[in-house]
Amino acid sequence: MSGTFFTVNPSLQANLRILALAFLMASELTSSGAAATEVKLNDAHAHMPRTISVATIISNMDQAGVSKIVLMPQRRNIMRSAEESLAAYEQYPDRVIPYIGLNGLHDAKSITITLLDYVDQELAKGVFRGMGEFHGLHYGISDRTRGGAGIAAPQVAHSLDSPGAQDLMCLAAKHNIVFVIHMETTDEKVAELERALRSNPDTKVIWAHQNPLKTAGGSTADHARRYNPDGLAALMGKYQNLYADIVPGREILFYDPSRDHRLPENWKKLYENYSDRFVVGSDIAFAPSWQEGRYLWQVQLMRDWLSQLSPAAQEKFAHKNIENILAAKLTKGKACSFKTR
């Protein structure tokens, strides 16, 4: 998500400050008895806002008991994003997994031959392990929705059939790195994803935000929890290069601890049946979230959900899968003939 933020169901937050709400929700989770804190956890989905230092991120990780973190800096300038990710890795090579942040690609015109050549050259150095998130469809977030908190994000939609998307997926396969997509669930977009997976069998794709709060067919609270995980199971059955993370993205707007603490049985079945294909993360994107306790809450939510899975699945989701996905080689380094003109 280009702008995940700290909030819950608006009916629960009318007069609460962000920090107070963080501790309220953390206490809800802690009182459930869920822990899983003994499981090593690698955060496979996080962002670095412009005003937050990597030292602040590492401090949050230490407090939350997180071993490593995937960082996708948020910049409109992709070159700047890559530089900041690399600098964070060089400062903390044992803690940071560097990705090139793609959140700044707000329209098709952003993907140029110059950009693709740059990404190709940077990936060829062998340091970056992934890139993302690429927005197949990202629903917008207004400041009004956030209660005037000064946090907003635009609606962005890229066709996964577009030349630019296909070129980026080819580069991901060529350099054996992960390609993270943010794509809300509509029939049209799922069909696009399937065509992209079919055309790029060597690209390791992580489809972000596959969890019980998932919206389907729209962006409002009425669309939350509508997604049937059997659809994702069908895609994973067909395409061995499709993975997913379970962190809530925009749909965290609709999180209700009274009903969303427990994993529904159909989601547990999906997670257990495809336990090699899921990773966890925080999707922290805005500076206030790094500064005001949301990271600790988000990690606790992940551990809480993991604690409801089998011990073997917990270990895989928490760290083994992302380690294996990064190491897996699906391609022999094929060349890319760019479709972008």
C-alpha positions in Angstrom: 0.0 0.0 0.0 1.4 3.4 -0.9 0.0 4.9 2.3 -1.0 2.5 5.0 -2.0 4.4 8.1 -3.0 3.9 11.7 -6.7 3.7 12.2 -9.6 1.2 12.8 -13.3 1.2 12.2 -14.3 4.9 12.2 -17.1 4.1 14.7 -14.5 3.1 17.3 -12.2 6.1 16.8 -14.3 9.2 16.8 -12.6 11.0 19.7 -9.4 9.0 20.2 -5.9 10.1 19.4 -3.8 7.8 17.3 -1.4 6.8 20.0 -4.2 6.1 22.5 -5.9 3.9 19.9 -2.6 2.0 19.4 -2.5 0.9 23.0 -6.2 0.2 23.1 -5.9 -2.2 20.2 -2.7 -3.7 21.5 -4.5 -4.5 24.8 -7.3 -6.1 22.9 -4.9 -8.5 21.3 -2.8 -9.1 24.4 -5.8 -10.0 26.5 -6.8 -12.7 24.0 -3.8 -14.7 25.2 -2.3 -14.8 21.7 1.5 -14.5 21.7 3.7 -16.5 19.2 6.4 -14.0 20.4 8.9 -16.8 20.5 8.8 -17.2 16.7 11.5 -15.3 14.7 9.8 -12.7 12.6 11.0 -11.1 9.4 8.9 -8.1 8.3 8.5 -8.7 4.5 6.6 -5.6 3.7 7.4 -2.1 5.0 8.1 1.4 3.7 10.5 4.2 4.7 8.9 7.7 4.7 11.0 10.6 3.7 11.3 12.1 7.3 12.0 8.8 9.1 15.6 7.6 9.6 16.6 4.0 9.3 17.7 4.2 12.9 14.1 4.9 14.0 12.9 1.9 12.0 15.6 -0.4 13.6 14.6 0.9 17.1 10.9 0.0 16.3 12.0 -3.5 15.1 14.0 -4.0 18.3 11.0 -3.1 20.5 8.8 -5.4 18.4 11.3 -8.3 18.3 11.6 -8.2 14.5 14.8 -9.7 13.0 14.9 -8.3 9.5 12.8 -5.9 7.4 12.0 -5.4 3.7 12.2 -1.7 3.0 10.5 -0.1 0.0 11.2 3.7 0.4 8.3 6.0 -0.8 9.5 8.5 -3.3 8.1 9.9 -6.5 11.6 9.7 -7.8 12.4 6.0 -8.2 16.1 6.6 -8.4 16.0 8.4 -5.0 14.0 5.5 -3.6 16.7 3.0 -4.8 19.5 5.2 -3.3 17.8 5.4 0.1 17.1 1.7 0.2 20.7 0.9 -0.6 21.9 3.4 2.0 19.7 1.8 4.7 21.1 -1.7 3.8 24.7 -0.4 3.9 24.1 1.0 7.4 22.3 -2.1 8.7 23.2 -5.0 6.4 22.1 -7.7 8.9 18.7 -6.1 9.4 17.6 -4.5 6.1 16.5 -6.3 3.0 16.6 -3.6 0.2 13.9 -3.3 -2.4 13.5 -0.6 -5.0 10.4 1.3 -4.1 7.8 1.6 -6.9 5.1 3.6 -5.0 6.0 6.7 -7.0 4.7 5.3 -10.3 1.4 7.0 -10.3 0.6 6.7 -14.0 1.8 4.8 -17.1 3.8 7.8 -18.2 6.1 7.3 -15.2 7.5 4.1 -16.7 10.0 5.1 -19.4 12.8 3.5 -21.2 15.2 5.6 -19.1 13.6 4.3 -15.9 13.7 0.7 -17.1 17.3 1.0 -18.1 18.1 2.4 -14.6 16.3 -0.4 -12.8 18.0 -3.0 -15.0 21.4 -1.6 -14.2 20.7 -1.3 -10.5 19.3 -4.9 -10.2 22.3 -6.2 -12.1 24.5 -5.2 -9.2 22.9 -8.1 -7.2 22.2 -6.1 -4.0 18.4 -5.4 -4.3 16.2 -8.3 -3.5 12.9 -7.0 -4.8 10.8 -4.0 -5.9 7.4 -2.8 -5.2 4.7 -2.1 -4.5 3.4 -1.8 -8.0 -0.1 -0.6 -8.0 -2.4 -2.7 -10.1 -5.2 -0.9 -8.2 -4.9 1.2 -5.1 -8.0 2.8 -3.7 -7.5 6.3 -2.6 -7.4 7.5 1.0 -8.7 11.0 1.8 -7.7 13.1 4.8 -11.4 13.4 5.6 -11.6 9.6 5.8 -8.7 9.8 8.2 -10.5 12.3 10.4 -8.3 15.2 9.3 -5.1 13.5 10.4 -3.1 14.9 7.5 -2.6 11.5 5.9 -3.9 10.8 2.4 -3.0 8.7 -0.6 -4.2 8.9 -4.2 -6.1 6.3 -6.2 -3.7 4.6 -8.6 -4.3 2.0 -11.2 -1.9 0.3 -13.6 -3.0 -2.4 -16.0 -0.9 -5.5 -15.4 -1.2 -6.0 -19.2 0.4 -2.7 -19.9 3.9 -2.6 -21.5 5.4 -1.0 -18.4 4.1 -3.6 -16.1 5.2 -6.4 -18.4 8.7 -4.8 -18.6 9.1 -4.6 -14.9 8.0 -8.2 -14.4 10.5 -9.2 -17.0 13.3 -7.4 -15.2 12.2 -9.1 -11.9 12.6 -12.5 -13.6 15.8 -11.6 -15.3 17.5 -10.6 -12.0 15.7 -13.1 -9.8 14.1 -10.6 -7.5 10.6 -10.3 -5.9 7.9 -8.2 -7.5 5.4 -6.9 -5.0 2.0 -5.8 -6.2 -0.9 -4.0 -4.5 -4.1 -4.9 -6.3 -7.5 -4.5 -4.9 -9.9 -7.4 -5.8 -12.2 -6.9 -8.7 -13.0 -9.4 -11.4 -11.2 -7.3 -14.0 -8.1 -7.0 -12.0 -7.9 -10.7 -11.0 -8.2 -11.5 -14.7 -5.3 -9.2 -15.4 -3.2 -10.8 -12.7 -3.9 -14.2 -14.1 -2.8 -13.2 -17.6 0.3 -11.5 -16.1 1.2 -14.7 -14.2 0.7 -16.8 -17.2 2.9 -14.5 -19.3 5.6 -14.3 -16.7 6.1 -17.7 -15.1 9.6 -16.9 -13.9 8.6 -13.7 -12.0 8.2 -14.2 -8.2 5.0 -12.2 -7.5 3.9 -11.3 -4.0 0.3 -10.1 -4.0 0.0 -7.9 -0.9 -2.8 -7.8 1.7 -4.5 -11.2 1.4 -6.3 -11.4 4.7 -9.8 -11.7 6.2 -10.4 -7.9 6.0 -9.9 -8.0 2.2 -12.3 -5.9 0.2 -13.9 -7.2 -2.9 -15.6 -5.2 -5.6 -15.2 -1.8 -4.0 -13.5 0.4 -1.4 -16.1 0.9 1.3 -16.8 -0.9 4.6 -19.6 -2.7 2.9 -17.0 -4.4 0.7 -14.8 -5.5 3.5 -14.6 -9.2 4.4 -16.3 -10.1 1.1 -13.4 -11.7 -0.6 -13.6 -15.5 -0.9 -10.2 -17.0 -0.3 -11.1 -19.9 -2.5 -10.3 -17.6 -5.4 -6.8 -17.1 -4.2 -6.4 -20.8 -3.6 -7.4 -21.4 -7.2 -4.7 -19.0 -8.5 -2.0 -20.5 -6.2 -2.9 -23.9 -7.4 -2.3 -22.8 -11.0 0.7 -20.5 -10.6 3.6 -21.6 -8.6 5.2 -18.2 -8.9 2.4 -16.5 -6.9 2.9 -15.7 -3.3 1.1 -13.3 -0.9 1.5 -11.4 2.3 -1.3 -11.2 4.9 -0.7 -7.7 6.3 -3.8 -5.4 6.1 -3.4 -2.5 3.7 -6.1 0.1 3.2 -8.6 -2.3 4.7 -7.2 -1.7 8.1 -9.8 1.1 8.1 -12.3 -1.6 8.8 -10.5 -3.6 11.5 -12.8 -4.3 14.4 -11.1 -6.2 17.3 -14.4 -7.6 18.4 -14.8 -9.6 15.2 -11.4 -9.6 13.4 -9.2 -11.0 16.1 -10.0 -14.6 15.1 -9.1 -16.0 11.7 -12.2 -17.3 9.9 -12.0 -21.0 9.1 -11.9 -20.5 5.3 -8.8 -18.3 5.7 -7.1 -20.7 8.1 -7.7 -23.4 5.5 -6.1 -21.4 2.8 -3.1 -20.5 4.9 -2.5 -24.1 6.0 -3.0 -25.6 2.6 -0.6 -23.1 1.0 1.6 -22.6 4.0 4.7 -22.3 1.7 3.3 -19.3 -0.1 2.6 -16.6 2.5 4.7 -14.0 4.3 3.9 -11.4 6.9 4.7 -7.7 7.2 3.7 -4.4 8.7 3.1 -2.1 5.7 4.0 0.9 7.8 4.2 3.9 5.4 3.6 7.2 7.1 6.0 9.0 9.5 3.4 9.2 12.4 3.0 5.5 12.4 6.7 4.9 12.9 6.7 7.6 15.7 3.6 6.8 17.6 3.5 3.1 18.3 1.6 1.7 15.3 4.5 -0.6 14.3 4.3 -2.4 17.6 0.6 -2.9 17.2 0.9 -4.1 13.6 3.5 -6.7 14.5 1.3 -7.9 17.5 -1.6 -8.3 15.1 0.6 -10.4 12.8 1.8 -12.6 15.7 -1.8 -12.9 16.9 -3.0 -14.2 13.6 0.0 -16.5 13.3 -0.6 -18.0 16.7 -3.9 -19.5 15.4 -2.0 -21.5 12.8 -0.1 -24.8 13.2 3.5 -24.4 14.6 4.9 -25.4 11.2 2.9 -22.8 9.4 3.8 -20.1 11.9 7.5 -20.6 11.3 7.0 -20.5 7.5 4.9 -17.4 7.5 7.1 -15.6 10.1 10.4 -16.0 8.4 11.1 -19.2 6.5 9.0 -18.4 3.4 10.5 -15.0 2.7 13.9 -16.5 3.1 13.0 -19.3 0.7 11.3 -17.0 -1.8 14.2 -14.6 -2.0 16.6 -17.6 -2.5 14.4 -19.4 -5.1 15.5 -19.1 -8.7 12.7 -19.6 -11.2 14.7 -18.3 -14.3 18.0 -18.6 -16.0 18.3 -14.9 -16.5 16.5 -14.3 -19.7 16.9 -11.1 -21.6 14.2 -8.4 -21.7 13.1 -6.7 -24.9 11.2 -3.7 -23.5 7.7 -3.2 -24.8 7.6 0.4 -23.5 8.1 3.0 -26.2 
